[in-house]
């Protein structure tokens, strides 16, 4: 197989892969690629919607009710405590109760 044949084979494979990708995006129901939402992002949204501090039990209940996601209590408390202690968007207002940190002075 000479250089030209190798080059043509390469171009053919690239074209076939491109066609497969185009066909996947033409399938009904595929409009866009959704960004995955993290559990912390969902908790942040729930706290923002509530507008007040919430106990972790209430956060878990609202996340399941509104978003259909079951959170692991220990994992979410650990993540919220780490964020709160690092000053990254959350504050702890009482035992296992969290709120969004105020932005600005």
Residue, then its C-alpha position, 0 to 999 in steps of 0.5 A: x500500500x503506497x502513501x496515496x492509498x494510505x491517505x485515501x483510506x484515512x480520508x475515507x475513515x474520517x468521512x465515515x466517522x463524520x457521517x455517523x456523528x451527523x446521523x446521531x444529531x439528526x435523530x429525533x429528540x436529540x437537540x442539544x447536549x445537556x450539561x450535567x448538573x451536580x448535586x451541589x448545584x441542585x442544592x444551591x438552586x433549592x436554597x436560592x428558591x427557598x430564600x432562607x436557611x434550610x435543614x439538610x432533611x428539608x433540602x433532601x426532601x425538596x431536591x427529591x420532590x422538585x428534581x427527582x434526585x435522591x441525595x445521600x445525607x452524609x455526602x451532602x452534609x460533608x460537601x456543604x460543610x466543606x464549602x461553608x468552611x472554605x467560604x465557597x457560597x454556603x454558610x452554616x446557620x445551625x447544626x445541619x442547617x445551611x443557607x447561601x452566603x451573601x455576595x458582596x459587602 
